[in-house]
Amino acid sequence: MLRFVTTPQSLDERFRDAVSALPPPDSGRPPGDPVRDGATLTGAGARDLFDAQLTSRHLDLAARWLRSFNEGFHTGGSAGHEGDAAVAAALRGDDPALLHHRSAAFYCVRAERHPGSAGQDRGRRLEDAARDVLRGVVGSVRDPISGGRDKVFGHPGLHLIPAVSTSGGHLPRAVGLAHALSRGGEHPWPADAIVVATFGDGAAGRPGGAAALAAAGRLDHAGGPLPLLLVCEDDTPGGPHPDGLVAAALRDRPGLRYSFADGGDLAAAYDAAAEAAEFVRTERRAAVLHLSAVRLLGRPGDPDPGDEGLDRDPLIGAARLLVAAGLYTPDEVITRYDEVGWQVRKAAEEVLGEPKLAAVGEIVATLAPRRPLRVAHAVAEHADRALGAGTVRQRVFGGRLPEDAGPMTLAEAIGATLVDALAADPRMLAFGPATTRGGRYGVTSGLHEHAGDRVFDSPPDTTTILGLALGAGSAGLLPVPELDCLSALTDGAEQLRAEAATMAYLSSGAYRNPMVLRVPGLPQPFGVGGHLVNDNTVAALRDVPGLVVAVPARASDAVPMLRSCLAAAEVDGSVCVFLEPAALYQTRDLYQQGDNEWLAPYPPPGAWAEDHVPIGRARIYGLGTAQDLTIVTYGNGVRMSLRVAAQLAAEGYGSRVVDLRWLNPLPVADLVREAGATGRVLIVDETRRSGGVGEGVLAALVDGSFVGSARRVAAADAPVPLGPAAQHVLVGEDAITQGAHTLLAR
């Protein structure tokens, strides 16, 4: 008996030796009978699942074979986790599932049972499933989910949503999807579908996993339906146990029904999975199935399974079950093992010659589609619907339309736009930690009265908020979540970067994440709340490919920009962050007290199309001759820069102030044009000097062949302190004036 399994060859030999040592059966059971006494899995069903397990094992061996001559690029295999074939068999083919990276057997069962392949024999269906998985391994453009961009388990025709993030990062989305299914939406799943997500034992302690488990308990306590089955595939070194640490962590979660099954025992795993799935489907409540597994063919540095772990090999357990039932002899098991191995190797050889992604344009084609004409058309359609529903709008706004309410602050304008959007689109949801009570700054006051249960309070943590939004978007809804402050995004970086912005990219556009995430942030003049509430960094946002980042500085921009984000989410599935300068929420004046120049009337529906602001277009203000200096800024910097520009105009210098409005994508064409008009550029950047927006602006100018002088005024590389001390860190009008005079003196 081999002491260690460190290579595909040794694992193969171990399986052959163990099966050859099995005693021949005394008698046989009919294939239609239970595979053993007390089980519900039939002999025929066990044989079918064994074929899927064999296919999964040989996919791991084939991936390493391909890697041996640099034609395979992913070897994170499923060996030892083949027990999840029983979970797939206990579900319906139209139950949406999010699979982690050790779920090849699950994938094979789902593909083999797909109704669309009913005309093919089982062997051919499994071979096709193997071919699809191997296409991901070699980066083939024919990979059915990612198109060669990565190796993930997913397939829109099989209702498999790819889990594209790190360990457990997909679980908040699974919770959100289960929560959203009860709300309807334009999704392809029946009313009694359940959401399934598989994950490893380590994920339970990661931020995504911990947040998902906690959120499931909160939602269950709230009394709403949550048809969610979480499957923890536990390959803890030394063997998982129903009384072990992982079991205790899962069992003690409120709102989750716990059960345990031995993943090495195919019949027991099937029975446990079927019972858990039936509970979730019938009760519409969440459950977690703790499934034992063992990690074979692990990565370098993984604990060696040793003899004890090898004895828990699910393939050996399934072979033992089938031989004991008289459905196979030991020799027939090995023959079937070799037959499946030959089919998988043949599929591996076939995918070698398939085309790969060959250009950047092909790679990013599905990352973030931008169709500005369709977005503009969607805004116009919304306006037409609002015009045609005048009586409804009157009722929604309590008899007083916002366009008749007089000039509005930034906060008032955003709130009115949200009410209009909720009235126009029944798919829209608005939620956050205190959304029904107005949120942290009162922006959403009254929304709940206008839209009922489509406006609700969510758990407070960012990971859960984004998970609910991701699940809602996957279910055909339009989520508009709200965070407390900009620093809260730190907790949700995994969800935003890997789950939200990457889904369309890694699913070739089959799945998308329409979302408009509202975030109050950027510095406040007197440092109210210290460095967490008064955060001034957006580097993590601008670094996410495909993410739209909008920063409205005033009410007249906030309304059309928010409409553009909502329309882009609807039309293109865009993920938008609507970053609202909290310091400007209630600002009324611009140049002097009482001038009310920072207020703006709310536009009536007839003006929405005309006032439309395309994503990635700046706003230009001209003061004086506008020929001497270009000031590039955004957010709080717009008001400060306009005040400085007015002073410069009184001194005889003409300035043009460029409000970027969009930090991603930057309005590069507008920026380069306005910079070239004066030859002098002052960048007013309220984020930090290192990693701030100003760096991106300078790079855009260089790439655009700008010839002239440029200077930056930016916040210091320090957290924002409390109170008056913040003025020594943040950008102020004195620094802007000094920077402008330095440039004008050249």
Residue pairs with C-beta under 8 A, 6 or more apart in sequence:
1 14
1 17
1 307
2 10
2 13
2 14
2 17
2 310
3 306
3 307
4 10
4 304
4 306
5 11
5 14
5 296
5 297
5 304
5 305
5 310
6 304
8 60
8 61
8 64
8 65
8 297
11 61
11 79
11 296
11 297
12 61
14 310
14 313
15 57
15 313
15 315
15 316
15 319
15 337
16 334
16 337
18 313
18 316
18 319
19 316
19 319
19 323
19 330
19 333
19 334
19 337
20 330
20 334
21 330
22 319
22 320
22 323
22 330
22 333
23 323
24 323
24 329
24 330
25 323
25 324
25 325
25 326
25 329
26 326
27 326
28 325
28 326
28 327
29 35
29 36
29 43
29 325
29 326
29 327
30 43
31 42
31 43
31 44
31 47
31 327
32 42
32 43
32 44
33 42
33 43
34 40
34 41
34 42
34 43
34 267
35 41
35 42
35 43
35 45
35 46
35 266
35 267
35 321
35 322
35 325
35 327
36 267
36 321
36 324
36 325
39 267
39 268
39 270
39 271
40 270
40 271
40 274
41 49
41 86
41 89
41 266
41 267
41 270
41 271
43 322
43 325
43 327
45 89
45 270
46 266
46 267
46 318
46 321
46 322
46 325
46 327
47 322
47 327
47 328
48 89
48 112
48 122
49 85
49 86
49 89
49 109
49 266
49 270
49 318
50 266
50 318
50 319
50 322
50 336
51 112
51 122
51 123
51 126
51 336
51 340
52 82
52 85
52 88
52 105
52 108
52 109
52 112
52 126
53 82
53 85
53 105
53 266
53 314
53 315
53 318
54 315
54 336
54 337
54 340
54 341
55 104
55 105
55 108
55 126
55 129
55 130
55 340
55 343
55 344
56 78
56 79
56 82
56 85
56 104
56 105
56 107
56 108
57 78
57 79
57 82
57 315
58 130
58 340
58 341
58 343
58 344
58 345
59 77
59 78
59 104
59 130
59 133
59 134
59 137
59 344
60 75
60 77
60 78
60 79
60 104
60 297
61 341
61 344
62 72
62 130
62 134
62 137
62 344
62 345
62 347
62 348
63 72
63 74
63 75
63 77
63 134
63 137
64 72
64 75
64 77
64 297
65 72
65 345
65 348
66 72
66 134
66 137
66 138
66 348
66 352
67 73
67 75
71 138
71 352
72 137
72 138
73 137
73 138
73 139
73 151
74 136
74 137
74 151
75 297
76 101
76 102
76 151
76 299
77 102
77 104
77 297
78 101
78 102
78 103
78 104
78 105
79 295
79 296
79 297
80 102
80 235
80 293
80 294
80 295
80 296
80 297
80 305
80 309
80 312
80 313
80 314
81 102
81 103
81 105
81 233
81 235
81 263
81 293
81 295
81 314
82 104
82 105
82 263
82 314
82 315
82 318
83 105
83 233
83 261
83 262
83 263
83 264
83 265
83 266
83 269
83 291
83 292
83 293
83 314
84 102
84 103
84 105
84 106
84 198
84 231
84 233
84 263
84 291
84 293
85 105
85 106
85 108
85 109
85 266
86 261
86 263
86 266
86 269
86 270
86 273
87 106
87 196
87 198
87 231
87 269
87 273
87 289
87 291
88 97
88 105
88 106
88 107
88 109
88 110
88 113
89 109
89 113
89 270
89 273
90 270
90 273
90 274
90 276
90 277
91 97
91 194
91 196
91 229
91 273
91 277
92 193
93 110
93 113
93 114
93 115
93 158
93 159
94 159
94 188
94 189
94 190
94 193
95 159
95 189
95 193
95 194
95 195
95 196
95 277
96 159
96 160
96 161
96 177
96 189
96 193
96 195
96 196
96 474
97 106
97 110
97 159
97 160
97 161
97 195
97 196
97 197
97 198
98 160
98 161
98 162
98 163
98 170
98 171
98 173
98 174
98 177
98 195
98 196
98 197
98 198
99 106
99 107
99 153
99 154
99 160
99 162
99 163
99 197
99 198
100 153
100 163
100 167
100 170
100 197
100 198
100 199
100 200
100 203
100 233
101 151
101 152
101 153
101 163
102 198
102 200
102 233
102 293
103 153
103 198
103 233
104 133
104 153
106 153
106 198
107 129
107 133
107 153
107 155
107 158
107 160
108 126
108 129
108 130
108 133
110 155
110 158
110 159
110 160
111 117
111 125
111 126
111 128
111 129
111 132
111 155
111 158
112 122
112 125
112 126
112 129
114 125
114 157
114 158
116 157
117 125
117 128
120 128
123 343
126 340
126 343
127 343
127 344
127 346
127 347
130 343
130 344
130 347
131 347
131 350
131 351
132 143
132 144
132 155
133 153
134 344
134 347
134 348
134 351
135 142
135 143
135 144
135 148
135 351
135 354
136 143
136 145
136 146
136 148
136 150
136 151
136 152
137 151
137 351
138 351
138 352
138 354
138 356
139 148
139 149
139 151
139 356
139 357
140 148
140 351
140 354
140 355
140 356
141 147
141 148
141 354
141 355
141 356
141 357
141 362
142 148
142 351
142 354
142 355
143 149
143 151
144 154
144 155
144 157
145 152
145 153
145 154
145 155
145 156
145 160
145 162
145 506
145 507
145 508
145 510
146 152
146 154
146 162
146 506
146 507
146 508
147 357
147 366
147 508
148 356
148 357
149 357
149 363
149 505
149 506
149 508
150 164
150 506
152 162
152 163
152 164
152 506
153 160
153 162
153 163
154 160
154 161
154 162
154 163
154 506
154 507
154 510
154 511
156 507
156 510
156 511
159 188
159 189
161 173
161 177
161 474
161 507
161 511
162 503
162 506
162 507
162 511
163 169
163 170
163 197
164 170
164 498
164 499
164 502
164 503
164 506
165 208
165 494
165 495
165 498
165 499
165 502
166 206
166 208
166 494
166 498
167 199
167 200
167 202
167 203
167 206
167 208
167 209
168 199
168 200
168 202
168 203
168 204
168 206
168 207
168 208
168 209
168 210
168 212
169 206
169 208
169 494
169 495
169 498
169 499
170 197
170 199
170 208
170 499
171 197
171 199
171 203
171 208
171 209
171 211
171 212
171 213
171 230
171 467
172 208
172 211
172 212
172 215
172 463
172 464
172 466
172 467
172 468
172 470
172 471
172 495
172 499
173 467
173 470
173 471
173 474
173 495
173 499
174 195
174 196
174 197
174 212
174 228
174 230
174 467
174 471
175 212
175 215
175 216
175 219
175 226
175 228
175 464
175 467
175 468
175 471
176 467
176 468
176 469
176 470
176 471
176 472
176 474
177 195
177 470
177 471
177 472
177 474
177 475
178 194
178 195
178 226
178 227
178 228
178 286
178 471
179 219
179 224
179 226
179 468
179 471
179 472
180 187
180 468
180 471
180 472
180 474
180 475
180 477
181 187
181 189
181 193
181 195
181 225
181 227
181 475
182 224
182 225
182 227
182 284
183 429
183 472
183 475
183 477
185 427
185 472
185 475
185 476
185 477
186 427
186 476
187 474
187 475
187 476
189 475
192 227
192 281
193 227
194 227
194 228
194 229
194 277
194 280
194 281
195 227
195 228
195 229
196 228
196 229
196 230
196 231
196 277
197 228
197 229
197 230
197 231
198 231
198 232
198 233
199 209
199 230
199 231
199 232
199 233
200 232
200 233
200 234
200 235
201 232
201 233
201 234
201 235
201 236
201 240
201 246
203 209
203 232
204 210
204 213
204 232
204 246
204 249
204 250
205 249
207 463
207 491
207 494
208 463
208 467
208 494
208 495
211 461
211 463
211 464
211 467
212 230
212 463
212 464
212 467
213 230
213 250
213 253
213 256
213 288
214 253
214 459
214 461
214 464
215 459
215 464
215 467
215 468
216 226
216 228
216 230
216 253
216 255
216 256
216 286
217 253
217 254
217 255
217 256
218 255
218 459
218 464
219 226
219 255
219 286
220 226
220 254
220 255
220 256
220 285
220 286
221 254
221 255
225 284
225 285
226 255
226 284
226 285
226 286
227 280
227 281
227 284
227 285
227 286
228 280
228 286
228 287
229 276
229 277
229 280
229 286
229 287
229 288
229 289
230 256
230 286
230 287
230 288
230 289
231 273
231 288
231 289
231 291
232 246
232 250
232 288
232 289
232 290
232 291
233 263
233 291
233 293
234 240
234 246
234 290
234 291
234 292
234 293
235 292
235 293
235 294
235 295
236 244
236 245
236 246
237 303
237 305
237 309
238 308
238 309
239 292
239 294
239 308
239 309
239 312
240 246
240 247
240 290
240 292
240 293
241 247
241 292
242 260
242 290
246 290
247 258
247 260
247 290
250 256
250 258
250 288
250 290
251 258
251 290
253 288
255 285
255 286
256 286
256 287
256 288
257 276
257 279
257 285
257 286
257 287
257 288
258 287
258 288
258 290
259 272
259 275
259 276
259 287
259 288
259 289
259 290
260 272
260 289
260 290
260 291
260 292
261 268
261 269
261 271
261 272
261 273
261 289
261 290
261 291
261 292
262 268
262 269
262 292
263 269
263 291
263 292
263 293
263 314
264 292
264 294
264 312
264 313
264 314
264 316
264 317
265 317
265 321
266 314
266 317
266 318
266 321
267 321
269 291
272 289
272 291
273 289
273 291
276 287
276 289
279 285
279 287
280 286
280 287
292 312
293 314
294 305
294 309
294 310
294 312
294 313
294 314
295 302
295 303
295 305
295 309
296 305
296 309
296 310
296 313
298 305
319 328
319 330
319 333
322 328
322 333
323 329
323 330
323 333
328 336
357 363
364 505
364 545
366 504
366 505
366 507
366 508
366 509
367 504
367 505
367 545
367 546
368 501
368 504
368 545
368 546
368 547
368 548
368 572
368 574
368 575
369 504
369 509
369 572
369 573
370 572
370 615
370 616
371 571
371 572
372 614
372 615
374 571
374 572
375 564
375 567
375 568
375 571
375 572
375 614
375 615
376 567
376 609
376 612
376 614
378 567
378 570
378 571
379 560
379 563
379 564
379 567
379 608
379 609
379 612
380 608
380 609
380 612
382 421
382 424
382 425
382 563
382 567
382 605
382 608
383 605
383 606
383 608
383 609
384 605
385 424
386 393
386 420
386 423
386 424
386 605
386 608
387 605
387 606
389 423
389 424
392 423
393 401
393 420
393 423
394 401
396 419
396 420
396 423
396 450
397 416
397 419
397 450
401 604
402 408
402 416
402 419
402 420
402 602
403 601
403 602
403 603
403 604
405 416
405 602
406 601
407 555
407 596
407 599
407 600
407 601
408 416
408 555
408 599
408 600
408 601
408 602
409 555
409 585
409 586
409 587
409 588
409 598
409 599
410 552
410 553
410 554
410 555
410 558
410 580
410 581
410 584
410 585
410 586
410 587
410 598
411 441
411 442
411 443
411 585
411 586
412 555
413 555
413 556
413 558
413 559
413 600
413 602
414 443
414 518
414 552
414 558
414 559
414 562
414 580
415 443
415 444
415 445
415 446
415 447
416 559
416 602
417 558
417 559
417 562
417 563
418 430
418 443
418 444
418 447
418 480
418 562
419 446
419 447
419 450
419 451
421 428
421 480
421 562
421 563
421 566
422 428
422 430
422 447
422 450
422 451
422 454
422 455
423 450
423 451
425 478
425 566
425 570
426 454
427 476
427 477
427 478
428 451
428 454
428 477
428 478
428 479
428 480
428 566
429 454
429 455
429 456
429 472
429 477
429 478
429 479
429 480
430 444
430 447
430 451
430 454
430 455
430 480
430 481
430 482
431 455
431 456
431 457
431 458
431 465
431 468
431 479
431 480
431 481
431 482
432 439
432 444
432 457
432 458
432 465
432 481
432 482
432 483
432 484
432 518
433 439
433 440
433 457
433 458
433 459
433 460
433 465
433 482
433 483
433 484
434 440
434 457
435 444
435 447
435 448
435 455
435 456
435 457
435 458
435 482
436 444
436 447
436 448
436 455
436 456
436 457
437 445
437 457
438 444
438 445
438 446
439 482
439 520
440 484
440 485
440 520
441 520
441 582
441 585
443 482
443 518
443 520
443 580
443 585
444 455
444 482
447 455
448 455
448 456
458 464
458 465
458 468
458 481
459 465
460 484
461 491
462 483
462 488
462 489
462 490
462 491
462 492
462 495
463 491
463 492
463 494
463 495
465 481
465 482
465 483
465 492
466 481
466 492
466 495
466 496
466 499
466 500
466 517
467 495
467 499
468 479
468 481
469 479
469 481
469 500
469 513
469 515
469 517
470 495
470 499
470 500
470 503
470 513
470 515
472 478
472 479
473 479
473 512
473 513
473 514
473 515
473 573
474 511
474 513
478 514
478 515
478 516
478 566
478 569
478 570
479 514
479 515
479 516
480 515
480 516
480 517
480 518
480 566
481 515
481 517
481 518
482 517
482 518
482 519
483 489
483 492
483 517
483 518
483 519
483 520
484 520
485 519
485 520
485 521
485 529
485 532
485 533
485 535
485 582
486 519
486 520
486 521
486 522
486 535
486 536
486 537
486 538
486 579
487 521
487 531
487 532
487 533
487 535
488 519
489 496
489 519
489 540
489 541
490 540
493 540
496 517
496 541
496 544
496 547
496 575
496 577
497 540
497 544
499 513
500 513
500 515
500 547
500 575
501 513
501 544
501 545
501 546
501 547
501 575
503 511
503 512
503 513
504 511
504 512
504 513
504 546
504 573
505 545
505 546
509 573
512 573
513 573
513 575
514 569
514 570
514 573
514 574
514 575
515 569
515 574
515 575
515 576
516 562
516 565
516 566
516 569
516 576
516 578
517 575
517 576
517 577
517 578
518 578
518 580
519 577
519 578
519 579
519 580
520 580
520 582
520 585
521 535
521 536
521 579
521 580
521 581
521 582
522 535
522 536
522 551
522 579
522 581
522 582
522 583
522 635
522 636
522 686
523 534
523 535
523 536
523 583
523 636
523 686
523 715
523 720
523 726
523 730
523 731
524 534
524 582
524 583
524 726
525 583
525 636
525 726
525 727
525 730
526 723
526 724
526 726
526 727
527 534
527 720
527 721
527 722
527 723
527 724
527 725
527 726
527 727
527 730
528 534
529 722
530 720
530 721
530 722
531 719
531 720
531 721
531 722
534 720
534 726
535 720
536 686
536 687
536 688
536 715
536 720
536 730
537 687
537 688
537 691
537 692
538 549
538 579
538 663
538 687
538 692
538 693
539 687
539 688
539 691
539 692
541 547
541 549
541 577
541 579
541 663
541 664
542 549
542 663
542 664
542 693
542 696
544 664
546 575
547 575
547 576
547 577
547 664
548 565
548 568
548 574
548 575
548 576
548 577
548 615
548 662
548 664
548 665
549 576
549 577
549 579
549 662
549 663
549 664
550 561
550 562
550 564
550 565
550 576
550 577
550 578
550 579
550 615
550 661
550 662
550 663
551 579
551 580
551 581
551 634
551 635
551 660
551 661
551 662
551 663
552 558
552 561
552 562
552 578
552 580
552 581
552 661
553 581
553 584
553 634
553 635
553 636
553 638
553 639
553 659
553 661
554 584
554 598
554 600
554 638
554 639
555 598
555 599
555 600
555 602
556 600
557 613
557 619
557 659
557 661
558 580
559 600
559 602
559 603
559 611
560 603
560 608
560 611
560 612
560 613
561 578
561 613
561 661
562 578
563 608
563 612
564 612
564 613
564 614
564 615
565 574
565 576
565 578
565 615
568 574
568 576
568 615
569 575
569 576
574 615
579 635
579 663
581 635
581 636
583 636
584 598
584 635
584 636
584 639
587 598
587 639
588 596
588 598
588 599
589 595
589 596
589 597
589 598
590 597
590 598
590 639
590 642
590 643
591 597
591 642
591 643
591 646
598 639
603 611
613 619
613 661
615 662
615 665
616 662
616 665
616 666
616 667
617 661
617 662
617 667
617 670
618 658
618 659
618 660
618 661
618 662
618 667
618 670
618 671
618 674
619 658
619 659
619 661
620 656
620 657
620 658
620 659
620 670
620 674
621 642
621 645
621 656
621 657
621 658
621 659
622 654
622 655
622 656
623 642
623 645
623 646
623 648
623 649
623 654
623 655
623 656
623 657
624 645
624 648
624 649
624 652
624 653
624 654
624 655
625 654
626 654
626 655
626 656
626 677
626 678
627 654
627 677
627 678
628 648
628 653
628 654
628 655
628 678
628 680
628 744
629 645
629 648
629 653
629 654
629 655
629 656
629 678
629 680
629 681
629 682
629 740
629 743
629 744
630 655
630 656
630 658
630 674
630 675
630 677
630 678
630 680
630 681
630 682
631 641
631 644
631 645
631 655
631 656
631 657
631 658
631 681
631 682
631 684
631 736
631 740
632 658
632 660
632 671
632 674
632 675
632 681
632 682
632 683
632 684
632 697
633 640
633 641
633 657
633 658
633 659
633 660
633 683
633 684
633 685
634 659
634 660
634 661
634 663
634 686
634 693
635 686
636 686
636 731
637 684
637 685
637 686
637 731
637 736
638 657
638 659
640 684
640 731
640 732
640 733
640 736
641 657
641 684
641 736
642 657
643 733
644 733
644 736
644 737
644 740
645 655
645 657
647 737
648 654
648 655
648 737
648 740
648 744
649 655
653 740
653 744
655 740
656 674
656 677
656 678
658 670
658 671
658 674
660 666
660 667
660 671
660 693
660 697
661 667
663 693
663 696
666 696
666 697
666 700
668 700
668 703
668 704
671 697
671 700
671 701
671 704
672 700
672 701
672 704
672 705
672 706
675 681
675 701
675 704
675 706
675 708
675 710
676 706
676 707
676 708
678 708
679 707
679 708
679 709
680 708
680 709
680 710
680 743
680 744
680 746
681 701
681 706
681 708
681 709
681 710
681 711
681 743
682 710
682 711
682 712
682 713
682 736
682 739
682 740
682 743
683 694
683 697
683 698
683 710
683 711
683 712
683 713
683 714
684 713
684 731
684 736
684 739
685 692
685 693
685 694
685 697
685 712
685 713
685 714
685 715
685 731
686 714
686 715
686 730
686 731
687 693
687 694
687 714
687 715
688 714
688 715
688 716
688 717
688 718
689 712
689 714
689 715
689 716
689 717
690 717
692 714
692 715
694 712
694 714
698 710
698 712
701 710
709 743
709 746
711 739
711 742
711 743
712 739
713 731
713 735
713 736
713 739
714 731
715 729
715 730
715 731
716 728
716 729
718 729
719 729
720 726
720 729
720 730
721 728
721 729
